[in-house]
Amino acid sequence: MVKTFRGRNTKSVLEQVKTELGSEAVILSTRSIQDQGEPRCEVTAAREPSGNVDHGAWDHGDRPGWGEWHEEWNQIKTHLMALLKPRLNLDALSPRQRAALEYLLREGVGEGVVLALWHGLKDDPEKSVLSALRKVVRSVGFCKKRWPQKFHALAGPSGVGKTTVLLRLALEYARTNPGARICLADADNAQGRGRLFLKHYAGLSEMDYKEISNQGDVSELNERSHNFDKIFMDLPAMTGESTLEKYLDVLGLTGKSDLAVHMLLSPHFAPDALESFARRYKSSKTAGIIWTKLDEACNYGAVANVAHFTGLPVSALSFGPGLKRTLVPAQDVMLWKLLFKHQLPESATEDIQGAGFAQ
């Protein structure tokens, strides 16, 4: 079952999805639309059929047998976790450690992550949960020193706000690096609105703008790259059987040493969807994760789950509707505040500015 829901904001629409399709619904896409002149959020969601139905008809790229395979794999995961749970004896932990892991489970952190944390804590009742969590969820905040690559590409599914985040990243870099020469490269030019958006702001901010559609365009940009300090690339969403690795190979980018790809994800996607996206967008050049639309999420267990699944660090955090001061380089303390306090980064504080894009 696939349905489209509309509402005033993402949170209200997700409540509709949960009410009608249940908590296991998979978010397929989100987008902003105009309805009689009023801004609205539109979410397309799906729920896998249950009971005695033809799973072969379930639409996942029309792959034969996908439904049966998915159901069988879910059963295997259930049995594996049933075997692991007896080993996950929370009573072996100190009361403080146990309370923290029980909280994380309630917040949507997966049992695989909790098991990894449990192994890191069980032999030391004095050990901090944060010290164990730091080995699972890492941050490498975006700045000149830690991300020296000239090319930075943003990749992710439709609805995560790639174009907006790319502008936020470029504008913040320009703010903290006065005089920096920046180019905005649009490889997602099939999206007319996004193309005009990038081109418009490039002109307003005195940045160069370049459209990319093939390997020749990439070669031309490489030849001109000495004119720029940073080049930010907006990559298209991968659809059907396509993956980011295949797409980068077509453009001749897989062997590019000065390229870093940031995977964009939002915590309001369902766990199965996030896992699928992580597989599709993890490539040989994917080096970090930017979490978007954090202000619209109910909890942040996905941040730990995806970090554990991919092994990738978080490079930046994006939140709020504006273009300025709504994206910050990730820090460990920000991630802990998200997970344990639901506290968003405070972009205007001096400590965040001191750890900004210029360093």
N, C-alpha and C positions, 0 to 999 in steps of 0.2 A: 504494500500500500504506500503510495507516494502522494503527499498533499502539500499545498502551498497555503501559508498562513500570513496574515497581514495585521499590523498593529502600529501604535504610536512609537514604540521603541522596541529594541531587541528583547529586553527582559519580559515585557508583556507578551510578546509573540512566543517566546520560549515557554512561558506558562501555558499558553494555548496548546503548544506541541505536546507538552508533558501530560496535560489533561486528556487530550484526545488520543495520542499515540503511545503514551506511557514513557517511563524513564529510560527505556532501552531504544528510543527512537534515534535514528541517525540523521544529523543535520547535513544535508547535501549542499546547500548554498544559502548565503544571505546577501541581500542587496538593499540599497536605499532607493526609494521610488517617490514619485509625486502622485498623490491621489486628490484630484480636485484642488490642486494648488497647495495641498498640505503635505509635509514630509512624512513618509511612512517607511517602516521596515518590513521587508518581505523575506520570509524564510521558507525554503522548501525542505521538507523532512520526510523520512520514510521509516516504516516499521516492517521488519521481515515477517511474512505470514507464519502463523503457527498452526499446529494441528495437522490434519490429513489433507494437505494441499500439494499442488504441483510446484515443488521448489525450483524446478528447471525454468519456471516462468518468472522467477524473481529477477528483477532487472539489475544486474551488476555487470554491465557491458555485454549482456546477453551471452555470458559464458556458460556453455552447457555444463550442468552438474554443479554449478557454483553453490546453489542452495544446500544440496546434500553435503558437499565438502565443508561448508561453513558450519552446518549443524553438527557434523561429526567432529570438527575441530573444537567447537565449543564444549562438546562432551568430553573430549580428551583433556582440555584445560581444566574442566571441572574435576575430573578424576585426579589429575596431577595435583591440583590444589588440595583435594581431600587427603592425598598422601602426605603433602607438606604440612598441613595444619597441625597434626599431632606433634610435629617438630617445633612448631611455632608456639612454644609454651611461654606466654607472656608473664606467667608467675615466676619465671626464672630471672626476670628483670627487677630492678628496683622500682618502687611505686612511682617515682618521677618518670622513669623511662617508660614504664608500662602505660601511664596516663598519656604520654606524648604519642605513642604508637596507636593507642586506641582512638585518639583524636584524629590522627592522620587517616586511619581507616574510615572514620565517619566523614571525612572531607573528600573522599573519593580517591585517595592514594591507593594504588593497586597492592594486592597481597604479595606480589613478587618484590615490589619495592620495600614493603614492610619486612619481608623475610630477610632481605639484604641488610636492612637496618638492624634487625634482631641479631643477626650473626655478628655484626660489628659492636653490639652492646653487651651480649650475654655474659661475657667473661670479665666485665668490669662494671660493677654497679655504680661507680662514680663517674663513668664516662658520659659526657654530654651527648644528647640526641643530635644536636647541631653538628658536632664533630663527625658523627656517622653519616648524617645527611649530606654534609659537604662533599663526601666522596661519591655520592649519587647525583646530586644536583650542583653543578658547577656554574660559576659566572666568569665570563671573560668580557668585561664591559667594553663597549665600542669606544676606542680612543686611538690617537695617532700611534702611540707606542705599542699597544697590544694588537692593533689591526693595521699593520703598515701597508697592506696591499693597495694598489692604486685603483683597481676595479672591485666594486662591491655590487653584487647582484642580489635582488630580492625575489624569492620564489615561494609560491604557496597557492592553496586552493582559492577558488573564486569566493569572494565575500569576506576575506580577512583584512582587506584595506591596504593592499600592496602599494598602490599609487600614492595614497595619502601618507603612508609610512615612509616611502622613498622621499617625498617632499620634506617631511619632518626631519629625516636623517640629513638631507642635503642642507636645509636651512639651519639646523643646529650646528652642523659642521662649519658652515659659513660664518655663523655668529661667533663661534669659539676660535675660528682661525681667520681673522680679518685678512682680506686680500687673497684668499685661496681661490684658485681657478678651478671651477667645478663644471662638469658636463653631466647632463641628464640624458641617458640613452634609453629609448623606449623600444623594447622588443615586443611589447604587448600592444602593438598599434592596431590590432583588429578591433580593440575597444575604443571607439571613436571618442567617447566622453573622456576617458582617461588620457588619451593622446592630447586632446585640446587642453585638459587640465594641466598636464605636465608642460606643454609648450607655453601656455599662458604664464605660469609661475616662473618658468625659466627666463622668459623675457622680463618679467617684473623684478626678478632677483639678479639680473645680469649674469645668468648662467648660460652656457651653451646647451643646445638641444640637438639630439641626433636620433633618427629613427633607424631601427635595425630589423631587417627581415630575412637576411641570408648571410652566408659566410663572407661574401664580398664586402658587405657593410661592416662586419666585424674587423676584417683586414684593414679597411679604410680608417676605422676608429683607432686601431692599433698604431697605424702610421702617424696619427695625429695626437696620440696619447701624451707625448712629451709636452704638449701645450697645457696639460691639466695636472692639478694636484690630486684630484679624486674624480672618479667616474662612477656614477650610480646608475645601475641598470635595472629596469623594470621588466621582469620575465613573465611570459603568459602562464596561465594555469594549464596544468597537464590534464588532458582528457583521454577517455578511452583506455587504450593499452599503453599510452605514452608515459615515459618517465623523464625526470629531469636529466639523468645521465645520458639518455638517448638524444635529448634535445641539445644539450651542451656539445655533444659529439658532432651533431649536424652543423652547429655554428663554429666548430673548430675551437671550442673553449676548454675542452677537458684537459689539455696539456698546458694551459696558461698558468704560469707560476705566480703571477701577481693578481690573481682573481680569488676572491672569497665570496661564497654564496651564503646568504642568510635565509634559513627556512622560516617563513611566517606562519604562525598558527594562532588560533584563538581558543581559550579554555571552554567556550560554550559549545564546541563540537562534542559529539558523543565519543566515548572511549574507542569504540571500534573504528569510527571515522578517523580519529586522530592517529591510530595505529596504521591505518591504510595510507593516510597522507604522509606519515613519516617515512614509510617505505618508498613511496613514489617520489618524494622530494629529497631523499638522502642520496647524495652522489659523491663522487670522489672530490668534488670541490665544495660541498656543503660543510661549513665550518662552525656554524652557530645557529641559534634560534632566537628570533624576535617574537615575543608574545604580544598580541594585539587585543584591543577591545577589552582590556582588563576591567574597566569600570562597568562592563555589562555582565560579568560573570558572577555566579552565585558562590562558587568555591574554586580552589586553585590546585586541587589534587593532580590535574593534568600536567602541571609544570613538572612535578616529580616523576610522573609516569613516563612522559615523553623523554625526559633526560635519561632515565634508566633504560628505556628501550633503544634510544639512538646513541647514547654516549656523548652527545653534543652539549657544549656549554650554552648558557643563555648570554646573548650579546647585548640585547636592549629590551626595554619594556615600553609599550605604547598604550596610551589611555586618553580618554576625553575626546571631545569633538573638534578642538581647534588644531591649528598647524604648529603653533609655537608653544614651547614648554610642555609638550604632551608626549615627549619621548625622551627617555634617559638611558645612559649606559647602565647595564645591569651590575648590581653588587650583591654579594651574599646576603647582607642584612635585609635588602629589599625582598629577596625571595623568601626569607624566613618570616618577614612581616606579612607577606601575601598568604603564605601557607597557614600560619598560626593565628594571625590577627585580622586577616582580610583587609589589611591596610595597604592602600595604593602608595606608590612613590610620591614624595612631595618635591616636585621639580623646582620649586622656587627657593628651597632652603639652601643655605650656604654650603653645607656638607655635600649635597648632590652636585652643585655647581663646581665645587672644588675637585670633583672626580669626573669632570666632564670630558667632552670630545677632544679638547685641545691637548690633553696630557698624553 
